[in-house]
């Protein structure tokens, strides 16, 4: 079973560039530390102060191993420190979710294929 860490960020809407750089940095760091980075997302239209990050793991044990590696990764530490010093993340919430079988990355089908 794969679990996904769904991170919701409340971000300063006047610091989009800082959040974008923060997310881009994770694109190098997270895979190196053992996470399957599904992506970081930021506002395009509508609400202007929410961003998301999605990282998949084989298990909670894999997540714990990833967290230990992340804490000792120099680039990871620098990215956390940059976020703290620039204060563009106002709040962060983590939720762990699992996919409902038969609902993720389902290929389109035609009515003929269903009969």
Secondary structure, DSSP 8 states (H G I E B T S, - for coil): --EEEEEEEEE-TT-HHHHHHHHHHHHHHHHHHT-EEEEEE--SSS-SSEEEEEEEESSHHHHHHHHHHHHH-HHHHHHHHHHHHHT-EEEEEEEEEE--TT-SS-----HHHH-
